[in-house]
Amino acid sequence: MNDQELNQLHAAASAIAALQPSQFCFSALVQNGIVPKPDAERLLRQTVQANKTGGPGNQAAADLLAIFLDQVTKFQPPTRQ
């Protein structure tokens, strides 16, 4: 593996390592009602749209964020009694 391939591998690994805990934290905020679901969906939609207009890395991020947006959209908060 050459230096460029190692740098690309490191960049991808770093992005994955940062994205997954961020998704867990964001999900916990929504699930616990700290961030209202409509606000979370709006924020994610804006983030997806902003990244779609960027370079290849941004566009790939938009695709991943769109998957996460779909998961948040499907989430049904428990009913309170």
VENGIPE-V814311 format. One record per pair of residues at least 6 apart in sequence whose C-alpha atoms are under 6 Angstrom apart, sorted by sequence separation. I is the first residue (numbers start at 1). J is the second residue. If there is no record, write none. Layout:
i,j
I,J
I,J
This chain:
i,j
29,35
30,36
30,37
51,58
52,59
51,59
52,62
51,62
48,62
44,69
